[in-house]
Amino acid sequence: MGTAATPGPYMTNIKPCISSSRKIVVSTMVNIIAQHKEASWSGLASASHISSRQPFLHRITSKPVKFEKFVTRAMSEQSDNKPLSGLPIDLRGKRAFIAGVADDNGYGWAIAKSLAAAGAEILVGTWVPALNIFESSLRRGKFDESRILPDGSLMEITKVYPMDAVYDSPEDVPVDVETNKRYAGSSNWTVQELVECVKKDFGSIDILVHSLANGPEVSKPLLETSRNGYLAALSASSYSYISLLKHFLPIMNPGGASISLTYIASERIIPGYGGGMSSAKAALESDTRVLAFEAGRKHKVRVNTISAGPLRSRAAKAIGFIDMMIDYSLANAPLKKELSAEEVGNAAAFLASPLSSAITGAVVYVDNGLNAMGVGVDSPIFENLDIPKDN
């Protein structure tokens, strides 16, 4: 979802459908940053595609490793002519559209980065009011460190599209939104127009990622949530996925994959996560199963959702208690470590790849195992039990 910007030196060679679309050109990056990131981003391909620097057996039999960050090795374009070993995630020749990227610290960005590391071409959709800031940050190099891939190159975003997935077509846009100054100068941002533009510019896609949610009354308990607030949460957080998939399916190649993001509040009580957002996530998971059947039978496209653990993203901070949720997860999850956005990105890359060709209609938990817990082991009730506290 985003706003239009004037064409400039960053414009892609492809004739754009709208003036805001531009190619974020890969600039040269100092090796110092690349080396700094290598350790934490050493990978993304599959657990079996271990770095060749150390033999696999040596890696698993050497000194005990602390649970901090799990990352798998991915390939990017520099390895195009090299033979592949193990079971790498290879998305070369695939095109992905990630809906809901507005900065470099959320799950949408991490998924885009992981897909790019595996070789996919990246298109993103940014909320209209956030587009100018997002594109400006990309042009000015503010995200360059975050764009570094495992081989040291920068993730390239081929095109950025303005988008507001709450509206299916121009006829659905109310006058107050159409005339709102935050949407001024922008066009072709409803779901229908967006897909028409992608089709005109690229013809088809292989991967669709839904990484957006909004609940205007998220801080209100359910009993205090208005009808409009509740329906707005469902519209922006669940139906937007149905609409995007419905419109994109005709231009998705057979064998493609679609992924959304959900949260454990869909099936467990998370006080403070209100305004109908828990209901919206439950609807999203139910829709995933139905859409998996319909999209699979009609278009041979797989549909899955990732139930991600808490992350200190800009969007999550708006809820107000994200730090508490992260602390709770650290204290109670089977894997006692903070979840990274890259881990969710890596899971998405796997689900988008041929390695998961028989997986569809699934809720995949990427939360350090917190979903499996029935009680909080940090409760004083369990203080006399011999529960391991550290790894």
Disulfide bonds with the S-S distance in Angstrom:
Cys17-Cys197 2.26
